[in-house]
């Protein structure tokens, strides 16, 4: 997360927006009288909204955490959908267990 003053942002707007886009970062603008602002890309905002939605219920959160644990343990099946006439054919393969590199 980066910070800048409103004055700095006004003077270097293009550069600051380019930085946010390239880094997919968030910029906090500090203004007078504690009037602060947040600047971020639409892509970042949408990702945050989606995450908030996915974690909005305890049942969803539990299911997602279980899925993450299964993925980390290598207990997943990767499926590729392949078009085949009127029906989709599903090709499955087991995923290798990931190991942490040191």
Secondary structure as UniProt FT lines:
FT   STRAND          2..5
FT   HELIX           6..11
FT   HELIX           13..23
FT   STRAND          27..30
FT   HELIX           32..34
FT   STRAND          37..39
FT   HELIX           42..54
FT   HELIX           58..72
FT   TURN            73..74
FT   STRAND          77..84
FT   TURN            85..86
FT   STRAND          87..94
//
